[in-house]
Amino acid sequence: MNAADLALALPLGLLIGLSIGALGGGGSILAVPAFVHLFGQDALTATTGSLVVVGVTALVGAVPHQRAGRVRVVRGLTFGALGSGGAVAGSWLSAGVPDAVLLAGFAALMLVVAGLMTARRRRAARDVAGAARGTTADAGTRSGRHVVLLVATATGVGLLTGFFGVGGGFAVVPALVLALGLPMRVAVGTSLVVIAVNSAVALSARLAGAGDLDWGLLGAFTVAAVGGSLLGSRVVGRVSPARLNLGFTVLLVAVALSMAVRSVLDLLG
């Protein structure tokens, strides 16, 4: 790794960690396009390296959330365990997919994530407005249907983690809120446990066929991301998550469109 790579890795890692620590996910989805388009890696190497960055960052980032009482460890481990099968399956499936197809799918995933984050931001705003009017949700509405949602989401998140090398916090946080009834900030902290478990499982399934990873680059990226996650865990208590969500959503759309254009050109060429 040269000085130019280091100059890129540090701010990008910081941004990714900030999102993971403050929003419980989203930032990891920037790691793959960064590794591919800025550092010239192939899709398999990039998605595998992303798991290293995401897993370590989530694990360290969960510590301050735990100290602040925003982590439910047992529930997070349970969700992660439910998604382990999907993580292994996703890792196996990704190995046989051409780079251009994998990256086109990744661009589509980024746009879906941007839409989910927008919906999450609007739902949070409605919840705040409802609380101001004195209305609350009926806890009795949680039922066996939510258990099915929990299992399905855990498996789906594991599959995405294994296939694309992303943490999946964008899906974990809403699932923890809807299926387990966790408050949003507790869901953000608990999601980091889930991300760490899924990333570790997917990484163990990938390492044998991943080729040579640039550990110097991954180390710099991870150190910066860990610093960002610790900063993000402080930001979540002081800055409106809606503002962070909005800014990051705009960034996701811009990167996704850029990736989509490049992937389509590669497929046509």
C-alpha positions as a LaTeX table, in Angstrom:
\begin{tabular}{lrrr}
\hline
Residue & $x$ (\AA) & $y$ (\AA) & $z$ (\AA) \\
\hline
Met1 & 0.00 & 0.00 & 0.00 \\
Asn2 & 1.41 & 3.38 & $-1.01$ \\
Ala3 & 0.84 & 6.87 & 0.40 \\
Ala4 & $-1.90$ & 7.65 & $-2.12$ \\
Asp5 & $-3.86$ & 4.54 & $-1.08$ \\
Leu6 & $-3.45$ & 5.49 & 2.57 \\
Ala7 & $-4.72$ & 9.01 & 1.88 \\
Leu8 & $-7.88$ & 7.50 & 0.37 \\
Ala9 & $-8.35$ & 4.70 & 2.90 \\
Leu10 & $-8.34$ & 6.83 & 6.04 \\
Pro11 & $-11.17$ & 9.29 & 5.23 \\
Leu12 & $-13.27$ & 6.58 & 3.57 \\
Gly13 & $-12.84$ & 4.27 & 6.54 \\
Leu14 & $-13.77$ & 7.09 & 8.89 \\
Leu15 & $-16.96$ & 7.78 & 6.91 \\
Ile16 & $-17.93$ & 4.11 & 6.87 \\
Gly17 & $-17.32$ & 3.73 & 10.60 \\
Leu18 & $-19.26$ & 6.90 & 11.38 \\
Ser19 & $-22.33$ & 5.52 & 9.63 \\
Ile20 & $-22.03$ & 2.11 & 11.29 \\
Gly21 & $-21.67$ & 3.65 & 14.76 \\
Ala22 & $-24.42$ & 6.25 & 14.37 \\
Leu23 & $-26.96$ & 4.45 & 12.19 \\
Gly24 & $-26.24$ & 0.78 & 12.89 \\
Gly25 & $-25.41$ & 0.09 & 9.26 \\
Gly26 & $-25.25$ & 1.54 & 5.79 \\
Gly27 & $-21.59$ & 2.52 & 5.81 \\
Ser28 & $-20.35$ & $-0.94$ & 5.00 \\
Ile29 & $-22.02$ & $-0.78$ & 1.62 \\
Leu30 & $-19.52$ & 1.89 & 0.57 \\
Ala31 & $-16.51$ & $-0.33$ & 1.21 \\
Val32 & $-17.04$ & $-2.59$ & $-1.81$ \\
Pro33 & $-17.26$ & 0.17 & $-4.46$ \\
Ala34 & $-14.28$ & 1.87 & $-2.83$ \\
Phe35 & $-12.15$ & $-1.28$ & $-3.04$ \\
Val36 & $-13.22$ & $-1.93$ & $-6.65$ \\
His37 & $-13.13$ & 1.51 & $-8.23$ \\
Leu38 & $-10.50$ & 3.29 & $-6.13$ \\
Phe39 & $-8.11$ & 0.45 & $-5.34$ \\
Gly40 & $-8.60$ & $-1.73$ & $-8.44$ \\
Gln41 & $-9.69$ & $-4.94$ & $-6.71$ \\
Asp42 & $-11.87$ & $-7.63$ & $-8.28$ \\
Ala43 & $-15.36$ & $-8.14$ & $-6.87$ \\
Leu44 & $-14.57$ & $-11.28$ & $-4.84$ \\
Thr45 & $-11.54$ & $-9.72$ & $-3.16$ \\
Ala46 & $-13.43$ & $-6.49$ & $-2.49$ \\
Thr47 & $-16.44$ & $-8.19$ & $-0.91$ \\
Thr48 & $-14.20$ & $-10.40$ & 1.21 \\
Gly49 & $-12.10$ & $-7.47$ & 2.39 \\
Ser50 & $-15.29$ & $-5.59$ & 3.22 \\
Leu51 & $-16.24$ & $-8.35$ & 5.65 \\
Val52 & $-12.99$ & $-7.81$ & 7.56 \\
Val53 & $-13.57$ & $-4.07$ & 7.86 \\
Val54 & $-17.25$ & $-4.39$ & 8.70 \\
Gly55 & $-16.91$ & $-7.21$ & 11.22 \\
Val56 & $-14.12$ & $-5.64$ & 13.27 \\
Thr57 & $-15.70$ & $-2.20$ & 13.15 \\
Ala58 & $-19.09$ & $-3.48$ & 14.29 \\
Leu59 & $-17.58$ & $-5.50$ & 17.13 \\
Val60 & $-15.57$ & $-2.57$ & 18.50 \\
Gly61 & $-18.39$ & $-0.11$ & 17.83 \\
Ala62 & $-20.77$ & $-2.20$ & 19.93 \\
Val63 & $-18.70$ & $-1.61$ & 23.08 \\
Pro64 & $-19.68$ & 2.03 & 23.77 \\
His65 & $-23.29$ & 1.23 & 22.87 \\
Gln66 & $-23.17$ & $-1.61$ & 25.43 \\
Arg67 & $-21.77$ & 0.71 & 28.09 \\
Ala68 & $-24.61$ & 3.14 & 27.37 \\
Gly69 & $-27.17$ & 0.35 & 27.76 \\
Arg70 & $-28.11$ & 0.27 & 24.06 \\
Val71 & $-27.22$ & $-3.38$ & 23.32 \\
Arg72 & $-29.24$ & $-6.56$ & 23.94 \\
Val73 & $-26.45$ & $-9.11$ & 23.55 \\
Val74 & $-28.53$ & $-12.30$ & 23.71 \\
Arg75 & $-31.03$ & $-11.05$ & 21.12 \\
Gly76 & $-28.22$ & $-9.89$ & 18.84 \\
Leu77 & $-26.43$ & $-13.24$ & 19.05 \\
Thr78 & $-29.71$ & $-15.06$ & 18.41 \\
Phe79 & $-30.45$ & $-12.97$ & 15.32 \\
Gly80 & $-26.90$ & $-13.52$ & 14.07 \\
Ala81 & $-27.14$ & $-17.27$ & 14.64 \\
Leu82 & $-30.40$ & $-17.40$ & 12.67 \\
Gly83 & $-28.65$ & $-15.75$ & 9.75 \\
Ser84 & $-25.56$ & $-18.00$ & 9.76 \\
Gly85 & $-26.94$ & $-20.42$ & 7.19 \\
Gly86 & $-27.75$ & $-17.57$ & 4.82 \\
Ala87 & $-24.25$ & $-16.12$ & 5.27 \\
Val88 & $-22.58$ & $-19.40$ & 4.30 \\
Ala89 & $-24.93$ & $-19.92$ & 1.34 \\
Gly90 & $-24.35$ & $-16.36$ & 0.10 \\
Ser91 & $-20.57$ & $-16.84$ & 0.29 \\
Trp92 & $-20.74$ & $-19.98$ & $-1.83$ \\
Leu93 & $-23.07$ & $-18.40$ & $-4.39$ \\
Ser94 & $-20.95$ & $-15.29$ & $-4.91$ \\
Ala95 & $-17.88$ & $-17.30$ & $-5.93$ \\
Gly96 & $-19.45$ & $-18.30$ & $-9.26$ \\
Val97 & $-20.86$ & $-14.92$ & $-10.29$ \\
Pro98 & $-19.02$ & $-12.77$ & $-12.89$ \\
Asp99 & $-17.66$ & $-9.46$ & $-11.58$ \\
Ala100 & $-19.84$ & $-7.27$ & $-13.81$ \\
Val101 & $-23.02$ & $-9.08$ & $-12.75$ \\
Leu102 & $-22.08$ & $-8.99$ & $-9.06$ \\
Leu103 & $-21.32$ & $-5.27$ & $-9.17$ \\
Ala104 & $-24.50$ & $-4.49$ & $-11.11$ \\
Gly105 & $-26.45$ & $-6.34$ & $-8.44$ \\
Phe106 & $-24.54$ & $-4.44$ & $-5.78$ \\
Ala107 & $-25.50$ & $-1.12$ & $-7.37$ \\
Ala108 & $-29.16$ & $-2.20$ & $-7.32$ \\
Leu109 & $-28.79$ & $-3.18$ & $-3.67$ \\
Met110 & $-27.43$ & 0.28 & $-2.86$ \\
Leu111 & $-30.49$ & 1.91 & $-4.40$ \\
Val112 & $-32.75$ & $-0.41$ & $-2.39$ \\
Val113 & $-30.86$ & 0.50 & 0.78 \\
Ala114 & $-31.25$ & 4.21 & $-0.02$ \\
Gly115 & $-35.01$ & 3.66 & $-0.35$ \\
Leu116 & $-35.18$ & 1.73 & 2.92 \\
Met117 & $-33.21$ & 4.42 & 4.74 \\
Thr118 & $-35.56$ & 7.08 & 3.38 \\
Ala119 & $-38.56$ & 5.08 & 4.57 \\
Arg120 & $-36.92$ & 4.60 & 7.96 \\
Arg121 & $-36.29$ & 8.34 & 8.29 \\
Arg122 & $-39.91$ & 9.16 & 7.42 \\
Arg123 & $-41.26$ & 6.48 & 9.77 \\
Ala124 & $-39.15$ & 7.88 & 12.61 \\
Ala125 & $-40.55$ & 11.34 & 11.92 \\
Arg126 & $-44.12$ & 9.97 & 12.05 \\
Asp127 & $-43.36$ & 8.18 & 15.32 \\
Val128 & $-42.09$ & 11.41 & 16.85 \\
Ala129 & $-45.21$ & 13.25 & 15.66 \\
Gly130 & $-47.42$ & 10.47 & 17.05 \\
Ala131 & $-45.67$ & 10.60 & 20.41 \\
Ala132 & $-46.22$ & 14.36 & 20.52 \\
Arg133 & $-49.95$ & 13.72 & 20.05 \\
Gly134 & $-49.93$ & 11.14 & 22.79 \\
Thr135 & $-50.55$ & 8.14 & 20.53 \\
Thr136 & $-48.63$ & 4.88 & 21.01 \\
Ala137 & $-48.43$ & 1.58 & 19.23 \\
Asp138 & $-50.27$ & $-1.40$ & 20.69 \\
Ala139 & $-47.67$ & $-3.84$ & 22.02 \\
Gly140 & $-50.19$ & $-6.61$ & 21.60 \\
Thr141 & $-49.91$ & $-6.37$ & 17.82 \\
Arg142 & $-46.60$ & $-8.23$ & 17.96 \\
Ser143 & $-47.39$ & $-11.88$ & 17.30 \\
Gly144 & $-46.22$ & $-15.05$ & 15.62 \\
Arg145 & $-46.19$ & $-13.10$ & 12.36 \\
His146 & $-43.33$ & $-11.03$ & 13.75 \\
Val147 & $-41.42$ & $-14.18$ & 14.65 \\
Val148 & $-41.68$ & $-15.28$ & 11.01 \\
Leu149 & $-40.49$ & $-11.81$ & 9.98 \\
Leu150 & $-37.54$ & $-12.11$ & 12.36 \\
Val151 & $-36.41$ & $-15.50$ & 11.01 \\
Ala152 & $-36.93$ & $-14.48$ & 7.37 \\
Thr153 & $-35.06$ & $-11.19$ & 7.84 \\
Ala154 & $-32.19$ & $-12.85$ & 9.72 \\
Thr155 & $-31.76$ & $-15.40$ & 6.94 \\
Gly156 & $-32.01$ & $-12.72$ & 4.24 \\
Val157 & $-29.47$ & $-10.48$ & 5.98 \\
Gly158 & $-27.08$ & $-13.41$ & 6.32 \\
Leu159 & $-27.48$ & $-14.15$ & 2.61 \\
Leu160 & $-26.71$ & $-10.52$ & 1.69 \\
Thr161 & $-23.71$ & $-10.48$ & 4.02 \\
Gly162 & $-22.25$ & $-13.60$ & 2.47 \\
Phe163 & $-23.02$ & $-12.67$ & $-1.13$ \\
Phe164 & $-22.20$ & $-8.95$ & $-1.20$ \\
Gly165 & $-19.90$ & $-8.55$ & 1.82 \\
Val166 & $-22.17$ & $-6.02$ & 3.55 \\
Gly167 & $-23.23$ & $-5.92$ & 7.19 \\
Gly168 & $-26.95$ & $-5.64$ & 6.51 \\
Gly169 & $-27.68$ & $-3.20$ & 9.32 \\
Phe170 & $-30.15$ & $-1.40$ & 7.04 \\
Ala171 & $-32.41$ & $-4.48$ & 7.36 \\
Val172 & $-31.42$ & $-5.58$ & 10.86 \\
Val173 & $-32.42$ & $-2.36$ & 12.61 \\
Pro174 & $-36.02$ & $-2.28$ & 11.29 \\
Ala175 & $-36.38$ & $-6.01$ & 12.02 \\
Leu176 & $-35.26$ & $-5.58$ & 15.62 \\
Val177 & $-37.72$ & $-2.72$ & 16.04 \\
Leu178 & $-40.69$ & $-4.48$ & 14.43 \\
Ala179 & $-40.16$ & $-8.08$ & 15.53 \\
Leu180 & $-38.60$ & $-7.59$ & 18.97 \\
Gly181 & $-40.06$ & $-4.21$ & 19.86 \\
Leu182 & $-36.68$ & $-2.63$ & 20.62 \\
Pro183 & $-36.41$ & 1.16 & 20.77 \\
Met184 & $-34.58$ & 2.60 & 17.77 \\
Arg185 & $-31.36$ & 3.48 & 19.60 \\
Val186 & $-31.23$ & 0.03 & 21.25 \\
Ala187 & $-31.84$ & $-1.58$ & 17.85 \\
Val188 & $-28.91$ & 0.40 & 16.40 \\
Gly189 & $-26.57$ & $-0.83$ & 19.15 \\
Thr190 & $-27.83$ & $-4.42$ & 19.01 \\
Ser191 & $-27.51$ & $-4.53$ & 15.22 \\
Leu192 & $-23.74$ & $-4.20$ & 15.59 \\
Val193 & $-23.64$ & $-7.56$ & 17.38 \\
Val194 & $-25.61$ & $-9.10$ & 14.51 \\
Ile195 & $-23.30$ & $-7.56$ & 11.91 \\
Ala196 & $-20.20$ & $-8.87$ & 13.71 \\
Val197 & $-21.61$ & $-12.42$ & 13.87 \\
Asn198 & $-22.75$ & $-12.49$ & 10.22 \\
Ser199 & $-19.46$ & $-11.02$ & 9.00 \\
Ala200 & $-17.40$ & $-13.58$ & 10.92 \\
Val201 & $-19.44$ & $-16.49$ & 9.57 \\
Ala202 & $-19.33$ & $-15.23$ & 5.97 \\
Leu203 & $-15.61$ & $-14.46$ & 6.19 \\
Ser204 & $-14.79$ & $-17.95$ & 7.47 \\
Ala205 & $-16.67$ & $-19.41$ & 4.48 \\
Arg206 & $-14.83$ & $-17.16$ & 1.99 \\
Leu207 & $-11.20$ & $-17.07$ & 3.12 \\
Ala208 & $-10.10$ & $-20.30$ & 1.44 \\
Gly209 & $-11.01$ & $-19.02$ & $-2.03$ \\
Ala210 & $-10.48$ & $-15.30$ & $-1.56$ \\
Gly211 & $-6.97$ & $-15.07$ & $-2.98$ \\
Asp212 & $-4.45$ & $-12.56$ & $-1.66$ \\
Leu213 & $-5.95$ & $-9.79$ & 0.44 \\
Asp214 & $-4.12$ & $-6.48$ & 0.87 \\
Trp215 & $-3.84$ & $-6.62$ & 4.64 \\
Gly216 & $-2.04$ & $-3.27$ & 4.84 \\
Leu217 & $-4.94$ & $-1.55$ & 3.10 \\
Leu218 & $-7.50$ & $-3.46$ & 5.15 \\
Gly219 & $-5.66$ & $-2.55$ & 8.35 \\
Ala220 & $-5.67$ & 1.17 & 7.55 \\
Phe221 & $-9.29$ & 1.05 & 6.47 \\
Thr222 & $-10.30$ & $-0.84$ & 9.61 \\
Val223 & $-8.45$ & 1.42 & 12.02 \\
Ala224 & $-10.11$ & 4.49 & 10.48 \\
Ala225 & $-13.51$ & 2.77 & 10.46 \\
Val226 & $-13.17$ & 1.77 & 14.13 \\
Gly227 & $-12.37$ & 5.39 & 15.00 \\
Gly228 & $-15.40$ & 6.50 & 13.00 \\
Ser229 & $-17.67$ & 3.97 & 14.73 \\
Leu230 & $-16.59$ & 5.19 & 18.17 \\
Leu231 & $-17.28$ & 8.76 & 17.06 \\
Gly232 & $-20.61$ & 7.67 & 15.60 \\
Ser233 & $-21.69$ & 6.09 & 18.87 \\
Arg234 & $-21.27$ & 9.52 & 20.46 \\
Val235 & $-22.95$ & 11.33 & 17.60 \\
Val236 & $-26.08$ & 9.19 & 17.86 \\
Gly237 & $-26.83$ & 10.72 & 21.24 \\
Arg238 & $-26.16$ & 14.33 & 20.21 \\
Val239 & $-27.05$ & 14.77 & 16.54 \\
Ser240 & $-30.36$ & 13.98 & 14.90 \\
Pro241 & $-30.08$ & 10.53 & 13.25 \\
Ala242 & $-32.49$ & 11.84 & 10.60 \\
Arg243 & $-29.90$ & 14.34 & 9.38 \\
Leu244 & $-27.19$ & 11.69 & 9.22 \\
Asn245 & $-29.61$ & 9.37 & 7.46 \\
Leu246 & $-30.49$ & 11.98 & 4.83 \\
Gly247 & $-26.90$ & 12.89 & 4.05 \\
Phe248 & $-25.86$ & 9.29 & 3.78 \\
Thr249 & $-28.83$ & 8.40 & 1.59 \\
Val250 & $-27.85$ & 11.08 & $-0.93$ \\
Leu251 & $-24.30$ & 9.72 & $-0.96$ \\
Leu252 & $-25.56$ & 6.16 & $-1.49$ \\
Val253 & $-27.67$ & 7.15 & $-4.49$ \\
Ala254 & $-24.76$ & 8.99 & $-6.11$ \\
Val255 & $-22.36$ & 6.07 & $-5.68$ \\
Ala256 & $-24.99$ & 3.52 & $-6.77$ \\
Leu257 & $-25.74$ & 5.37 & $-10.01$ \\
Ser258 & $-22.04$ & 5.65 & $-10.78$ \\
Met259 & $-21.56$ & 1.91 & $-10.17$ \\
Ala260 & $-24.62$ & 1.04 & $-12.25$ \\
Val261 & $-23.33$ & 2.99 & $-15.26$ \\
Arg262 & $-19.88$ & 1.37 & $-15.05$ \\
Ser263 & $-21.36$ & $-2.12$ & $-14.62$ \\
Val264 & $-23.71$ & $-1.72$ & $-17.59$ \\
Leu265 & $-20.84$ & $-0.50$ & $-19.75$ \\
Asp266 & $-18.76$ & $-3.51$ & $-18.68$ \\
Leu267 & $-21.62$ & $-5.88$ & $-19.49$ \\
Leu268 & $-22.16$ & $-4.30$ & $-22.92$ \\
Gly269 & $-18.45$ & $-4.18$ & $-23.65$ \\
\hline
\end{tabular}
